[in-house]
Amino acid sequence: MEFFYISLLTLFVLLVSISFKFFYKSESGTGAKLPPGKTGWPVVGESLEFLSTGWKGHPEKFIFDRMSKYSPQVFRTSLLGEKAAVFCGAAGNKFLFSNENKLVQAWWPASVDKVFPSSNQNHSSSKEEAIKMRRMLPNFFKPEALRGYIGIMDQITQRHFASGWDNKDEVVVFPLAKRFTFWLACRLFLSIEDPNHVEKFADPFDLLASGLISIPIDLPGTPFRRAINASNHIRKELTLIIKQRKIDLAEGKATPTQDILSHMLLATDEDGKFMTELDIADKILGLLIGGHDTASSACTFIVKYLAELPEVYDKVYNEQMEIAKTKAPGELLNWDDIQKMKYSWNVACEVLRLSPPLQGAFREAVSDFMYSGFTIPKGWKLYWSAMSTHRNPEFFPEPLKFDPSRFEGSGPAPYTFVPFGGGPRMCPGKEYARLEILVFMHHLVKKFKWEKVIPEEKIIVNPMPIPEKGLPVEMVFDVTLNGIRRVRVSQGNLKEFQGSHKDEQGRVGQVFNQQVIALSRNERVGMGQQIGNEIQRLVREASYFGAVKDTDAAYWDQIREGKQVGIDPLLQTNGFLKSINVDPVQEAYSEESSGDCLSISSEELAGNFDSKSVQFEAVKDYFKPKHNFPLTIDVSPRISAEQQLAYTMYSKANNA
């Protein structure tokens, strides 16, 4: 809301100031037939109406109202102080995308050059610099390069969920999604992966991204001034990184191909000149904005729609778990895994259709031309809107219905689904975004289930769609009762749930026992990352019944980091061990043994279990069918520590 009021204030100041400037002049003496429409207020035009429909959560209203009133192909308006024509529908998209650098060219407001001032120092515009940048990017987004990013994306994604989501009863999704995509961009573009280093950039980048497209009033307290200040701060920090990378390249501590930064430092133009440090800083700035801002919006709305549509969540979950079952403990996702995520990508595409991060973009007419019977004068700004097709029943029947099947087979008709633009200026990072989103979805559904805290949370488009409160969600678990019925449990109803299901503790212990054994069947003493994560989920679910207690977060952090840690801390937390390092099973594993059998005496077990305790009896009972306990326990095949944990927890649950 702060930005809303500040924007209104700046618009008011602008309206007052234009009384001392000028009013629009009409098109002079050409007699040209211009597109129908109106230009609104002098200078400001219809900008306020254009922005306010987004603030109210319905950006398509500005487009559809004028399509209905004036023309479904093209209409005239005035936006950001510029005379403009809005091209609508698939035909409008096709015309603009197909005539790039012929009849039209890219256009950004002059404010962009103020936020990225080094372009002006070289007497080139941000538009010209962007063209140069696009020539560099294909090498980093071609398939062979992208294949190498998946493992890095997987590692960063797991670390993100471990630090921001694990063991939380409630999270606010949008700020976390921004941190995730920004962290990933810093790692892949700059080789920065230290979360503390990344955090130094995060807040200034938020100010920069929000102010970049604001009304360019350079006064204290305005979003535009804050964006300029943030840009200067970030450019200084980037310059230090660039200087250090030069040294590292010279000393062989960095490689020419390790990331985009190294490539920029070594690349030359047609005249053999290297880019200046400020030029590189500006280009990295633009990449970091483009590489994380739109993806964070997409990830946020994926969480939103999966919370609202449990049947869609279940299908995504099933697809991702089929992939997870094929992975060895600690094995990262790869290119083949991504190609199997077909339904998940259809879901992501439907999210991008309904809530596209890129609402549209501007072009500029480089000469007079005719379109749909109307003259478009040279210099006019041309706007295309994703919503003119995405929510148009002509192209997508029942446009407000969430239906991933729209993207099966050949998918939507050409130029109707345009979340990444189209033509020569289609976002070069489209495939990068696909990988980023799918890796995010894989770990999201594999580890979590959630519900929206605010069921009807308002969506604001400014300029990207953002939940007004950031999309707070509550973590929930579906708990199995009697092996059949599943009940959703959250922190809010935990006490009530435990009170009404005390009789279920034994059954939960039994289910827990079976699941842990299945998970750990091929493990020995340590737990791998994947198995450890799944056991943590089972522990937490069982804890809802009071059947077991969880251990501290540091224990699970070690597992997520890939360390092979034993189960003693978890056993001790639940009262199964008297002390931390006397597990006879672990001791037996560390010693030489003959054949497939291990001998564990009753005295060794008694050192860890009170001979009168239910845990001791449970272990004893397990071995009774094959062995004459308590003389000697011959374990064949070897029993793992996780299996021991399962049986002792089962006993505790049954005797609670």
N, C-alpha and C positions, 0 to 999 in steps of 0.2 A: 504493500500500500504506500510505502514511503516514495517509491519511484513514481507511482500514480500521481500523488499530490505534487511532487517536484515537477513532473512533466506538465501538469496543468498550469503550474506557476510560470514555467518557462514559456508556455504557449501564450499566456496572458501578457507577459512582458513583450513577446514578439509581436502580438497584435497591437499593443500600444505603440511600439517603436515604428511600425510600418507607416503610421500617420505622418512621420517625418521623412519618409523615403519616397516610394512610388507605388503606382497601381499597375495592374496588368495592362499591357497593350494588346489590342486585337491583332489578329493576323493581318498583315498589311497587303492590300491590293491584289491578292492572288485569286480571290474568289474560289479558293479550294473548298471542296466539300469535306469538312472535318468530321471525325466520328461524333455521334451524338453524346451528350453528357453535359456536365457543368463543371466549372473550375473552382467554385466556392469562394472563400474569402481571398482578398489579395495576399500574395506571398504565401500565406499559410495554406490556402486552397482547402482541400478536404482532408488534410492530414489528421486533424483532430478526430473526425469521424472514422477514418481509416484505423487509427490507433485505438480508439475507444471500443470498437467492436472486438478487438483482441483482448483489451483489458476485461471486457465482460465475458470472455470465453467463447465468442462466436465470430472469429475472423472472417468466416465465409459469408456472413451477412452483408458486409460491405460489397462484396463481389456479386452475390446472387441478387440483391436488391437492384443493382444497376444493370445487371444482365437482363432482368425482367422489365425494367423501366425503359432502357435505351436500346440495347442490342445484345444478343447472346454471343456475338462474335468479338466485338471490340467496343469500348466506350471511352469517352474523354473525361479526364479529371485533372487535378493538380495535387501533387504529393511532394513533400519535403522541399517546397518552394519551387518546384519545377513543373512545367506543363507536361502532362503524361497521357499515354493511352494504355489501357489495360487490355491485353489480349486474352481471350477466354477459350476454354475447351481444348480438345485434342488438336484441332486445326490451328489454333493460335499457338499452342506449344510447338507444334511441328514447324510452323513458319519461322518463329524466332530461333529455335534450335538449329534449323537447317540453313539459316542465313547469317550465322555467326561469321563476323569478319567479311561479310559481303554487303548486306544492307544495314546490319546492326553490329554493335560492338558492346563489350562489357562496360558497365558504368557503376561507379560508386559515388556517394555524396562527397563533396569537397572536404567534409570533416574527417574522412579517412586519412587524407594526406596530413592533417594536423596531428592525428594520433601517431602516424608513422612518418615523422618529419625527414628522415634521411633520404627518402625518395625525392623530396623537393631539392635537397642539397645537390643531387645529381641531375637536376633539371628533367626528371622523368616523373611521370604520375604513378600512383599506386596501380593503375590499370596496366601500364607498361611493365611495371615490376612483376605484376601477377602473371603476365604472359611469359616472362622469363622463368618464373618459378615453375609454371606448368611444364616447361620443357625439361626441367630437372627431375620432376617427380616420377615419371614412368619407371625409371630404373628401380625405384624403391617400392613400387606397388605392382611390379610384374609378378607372375605366379611363382617363379622360383625363389624370389625374395620373400614373398608372403609365406611360403611354406616354412621358412626359417623363423618366422615370427610367432608361430602357433605355440611352440613350447614356452617361449618367453611370456606370451599372453597368459598361458595356463598358470605358470608360476606366480605371476603378479596377481592374477585373479584369485588364486587360493590364498595368497597373503592378504589380499583386500578383505575377503570374507572372514578370515581368521581374526583380523584386527578390528573390523568394523561391525560385524554381524554376529559372530559366535558368542554364545552365552549372554545374548541381549534379549530381554523380553519385548522391547520395542525399539525400532529404529526409524529414522526419518530418511527416506530413500534418496531424494534428489541431491542433497548435499553429499551423501556417500557416493552416489553415482558420478558426480562431478569429480570427486577426489580419485575415484577409480580410473576414469578415462584420462584424467590429467596425469596421473602416475604412469599409466601405460604409455602415453604420448612422450613424456619425459624420458622414459626408459628407451623407447625405440628411436626417438629422434636425437636425443642428447646423451644416451647411455647413463642417465641418472636414475638410480633405483632406490637410493636411500630415502625412506619416507620423510625424514626430517628435512632433507635438502629439498625434496619436492614441495613440502609444506611451505617453505619460504616463498614460493611463487604462487601458491594457490589463491590466497586472498586477493593480492593485487590483480591476478588474472580475472577473478570474478568482477572486480570493478571495471577492468578494461573491457571485458566482453559485454557487460550491460550498458556501458556508456558509449561504445563504439557506434551504435546505431541510434543514439538519442539525438534530440534536436540540438544542433551545434551552437549552444549559447555558452561561451567561455566565461562564466562568472563563478565566483567561489560558491561551493555547495552544490553546483549542478552536476548531474551524472557525466556530462561531457568533460568538465574540468577534472573530475575525479579519474576519468579514463585517461586523460593526458598525463596526469601525475603518476598514475599506475604504470602507464607505458614507459615513462622516463625511468621509473624505479626498476622495472623488469629489464629494460635495455641495458642498464648499468650492470645488473647481475649477470645478464647473458654475455656482456662484453668480457667480464672476468672469466667466465667459462670458456669463451672463445680464445682468449689469450693463453689460458692454460692448455687448451687442446693443441694450439700451435706448438707449444713446447713439447707436449707429449708426442706429437707426430714427428717432430724433429729428433726426439730421443728414442723413437721406436716403441714408446709405451702405448700408443694408439695406432690403429690401422686406418688406411684410406677408405676402407669399405665398411667400417663398423657401424656407421649411422649417417644420417643426412648431414649432420654438422661437419664431419670429416670431409664428406664429398664437397660441400660448399667451399670449404677452405682451400681445396685443391683445384676446383673448377675454374676455368677461364672463359672469358667471352670471345667474340669473333676477333677482337684485336689482341688477344692474348693477355688481357688484364685480369687480375684477381679481384674478387669482390672485397669491398672494405668491410671492416668489422661491424660498422653500423648497418650496412646493407644486410649482412648476414643476420644480425640481431633482429632486424625488422622482419625478414623472411621467416626466421624461426618463430617469431611472435605470431605471425599469421598462421603458420602450420600448427602451432600448439592450440590456437583458438579453434581452427577448423578441425583439428584432430581429436578434440575432446568435447567441445561444447554441444555439438549436435548429437554425438553418440550418448552423452549423459542423459539428454532428453529422451532418446529412444529407449535406453535401459530403464529409465524411470517409468515410462508408460507400459513397458512390458510387465513390470511388477504390478502396475495398476490393473491391467486387463486380466492377468492370471489370477489376481485376487478376486476379481468380479466373476470370472468364468471357470468354476472348478472343473467342468468337463474338459475344457481346453488345457487346464493345468495338468490333468491326469494323462492326457495324450502326450503332452510334452515330456512329462515325467517318465512315462513308459519308454518313449523313444530314447531319452538320455540314459536311462538305467540299462537299456540293452547295450548301449555303447560302453557304459561303465563296467559291465560284467566281463567285457573282453579285455580289460586293462589289468596288467599285473600291478601289485602294490607299488605305488610311487611312479608308475609309468605315466608320462604326460600325453595329452591329446596330440594327434597328428592330422595331417591333411586328409587322410582317408576317413578319419572319425568325423571331420567337419562335413564331408560329402554325404554322410549318412543322416545328417540332421535336417532332412527335407521338411518334415512337418513343422519343426521348430522354426525354420526360416520362413515358412508360409505364415506362421503366427506373427513373426517379427514384421513381415511385409504388411500384414493387415493392420498392425499397430502403426506402422509408418504411413499407411493410407489414411487412417482416421486421425492421427496426431503427428503430421509430418514436422520434424524439427525445422526444416527449411520451408517456410510458408510460400516463398516465391523469390524472385530476384529481378533486378533492373537490367535493361539494355538501353542503348542510345542509338537513334537513327543517324546513320552517317550520310544519308542523302534523302531527298524526297522520294517516297514510293507509295504505291496504291495497295491497299489491303481491304478486301471485302467491300469494294466500292467506295472506300473512303481514302482521302489523302492523309498520309502521315508525314508531317513536315520534318526536314532535317533538324537535328538538335533536340527533338522531343525525346522524353524518357519513356521507355516501354517496359511495362511490368507484366510478368506472367505469374499466375497464382496456382499453386498445387490444388487448392480447394475447388477451383473451377471444374476440375475433373474428379478429384478424389471423393467428393461428396455430392456428385452429380448423378442422379438416377439414370441419366442417359447412358452413362458408362459403367456404373456400378449399381445394379438393382438393389433396392432396400439399402441405400448407402450408409445408414446408421447402424446396420446390423453387423456384428463381428462375425466374419465368415472366412476363415483361412483357405477354404476350398477355392476361393476366387483365383488363387495363385497356383493351382494344380495345372498340369499339362502345359500348354503354351502361355497360360496366364492372361492378364488383362491386355486389351488392344494397345498397339503402339501409341505412345505419347499421352496415355491416360494415367499411368502410374509414374509419377515424376518426383519422388522424394530426394533424388540425387541430381535433379536437373536432367539435361539431355543434350544430344548433339555433341559438337566438339568441346563444349564446356561442361559436359557431365563430370560430376565430382570424381577426380582421379583416385580418391580414397574410398570409393564405393566398396571394393572387395576387402580392403582393410577394415572398414566398418562392419562388414558381414562377419568376418572372423571374430572381431572384438565382441560383437553382440552375441554370437553363438557360444563362445567360450563362457561369457557371462551367464547365459541361460543354463548351460550345462551344470555349472557349480551351484547356481541359484536353486534350481529345483531338486538337485541331488541332496542338498543339505537342509533346505528350509521349506516350510509352509507358513502362510501368513494370512492375516485378515486386515482390511483397511480400518484404521481407527476412526476416520471421518468418512462415513459411507458416501456422502454426496459432496465431497470436497470440490470446491470451485476450481476451474482451470483458467489460468490467465495466459494470454499469448502476448509476449513482450520481449523480443519478436518471436521467440520460440515458445511452445506450450510448456507451462510450468504449473504444477499443483500449487494452489495458493499457500498452503502450509507445508509444502515440501513432501507430501505423501507419507505421513507417519503410518507404520504398519506394526501389528502385534504378531509376534511369533507364536505359532500354534503347532500342536501335534495331534495326529489322528491315532488314538490309542485303541488297540484291539481288546475287545471284551468277549470272553468265551470263545475265542478263536474265530468269531464271525462278525459281530457288530463292532463298528468303529465309532468312537466318540471323540469329538474335537475338544482339546484341552488347551487353555491358555493361562497366563499368569493371573488374569482377572477372575477366573472361576476355579482356580486350583484347589483352594481350601474346601469349597463346596464339593468338588469332584472327589477329593480324597475321603471326605466324610461319608459320602454316599456309596463308595466302592471299596470299603475296607475288606469286604469278603473276596475281592478280586486279587488280593496281593499274591496268594499262592499261585493262581493261574498265570498272573503276569510273570512271576518268577520262573515258571515252567517254560513259558514262551521265550522269555529272555535267555534262559538256559539253552534252548534249542538253537536260537538265532546266533548266539555267540559261538557255540560249537561249530555251526556251519561256516561262520566267518573265519574262525581261527584253525580250521582243520589242518591246513597245510603250513601253519605257523609253528614256531618253536617258542622260545621264551619272549622274544621281542615282538612288538606289533609294528607292522608297516604303516605308512601314512594312510593309505586308503582304508585298510582294516581298522586302524585306530580311529579314524573319523567316524566310521559306521558304528563301532562299539560305543563311541561317545554319544551318538544319537540314541542308541539302545539304552544306555545308562540313564540318559535324561528322561526318556519315555518311562522307563521303569520307576524312576524316582518320583514321578507324579503319583504313583500308588503308595509311595513310602516303602517300597520293597528294597530299594538300594539308595545309597547316598553317593553323590558325585564328589570327585576330588577337586583340587584347585586347578585354575585355568592354566598355570605354568606347565602342568603335566601334559595337557593336551597340546599346548604350543610346541613342546618337544616332538610330539608325534607328527604334527603338521609340518615341522621343519625336516621331517624325514629321518629323525634319529630313532634308533632301535632302543626303545625303553621297555623295561619290564612292567609287570602289573602290580608290583608290591605296593606302590602308593595307593592304588585303588582298593587293594585288599585291606590295607591298613585302615583306610578311611571307613570301611564298612565293618571293622572290628574282627577281620579274619586273621590278621597277623599280630603277634605280640610285639615284634620289632621289624625294622625295615629291611634288613639284608640277610634273613635267615630262611629263605624259601628253599626247602629241601629239593624241590623239583628243579629249581635253577642250579643248585649246587650239584645235583646229579648230572645235569646236562654238561656242566663244565668239566666233569671228570671222565676218564676213559671208562668205557663200558664194553662188554662183549656182546656180540649178537644184536638182537633187536630188543633186548630186555634191560631194564634198569631195576636195581634192587633198592628199595626205600624202606627202611625199618620203621616199626611203629614208634621207636624212640625219636627218630628224626621228625616224624609227623607230630609227635607230642610236643616237640620243641616249638612248634608253630600254632598248634591247636590245643586247647584245653581238652584233655581226654574225656571230659564229661560234657563238652559243648556240642551243640547241634551240628556245627561245622565239621567237627571231628567225626561224628557219627555219619554225616553225609558222605565224607570221603571214604570212610570204612565201608559203608553200604555199597558204594559204587564198585569196590573191588571184590566184594563177597562172592559174586557168582563165579569168578574164575580163580580166586586166590584165598588161601587160608589166613585171613587177617585175624589177629595182629602180628603173626610171626614175621612174615616178609611180604612185601608188595612187589611183585614182578610186573612191571608195566610193559605190555606188548599189545599193540604198538605203543610207541611213546606218547605219553599224555602231555599236552602243552600246558603252559601256565594259563592260557586263556580258558582252556577246558576246566582246569581246576577252579578258576574264578567262576565259571558258569555253574558248576555243581555246588560250590559253597553259597553262591547267591541264591540258587534255587532252594537250598536248605533253609537259608535265612528267611526267604519269603514264605516258605511253607510253615515255618514255626514262629512267625511274627505274632 
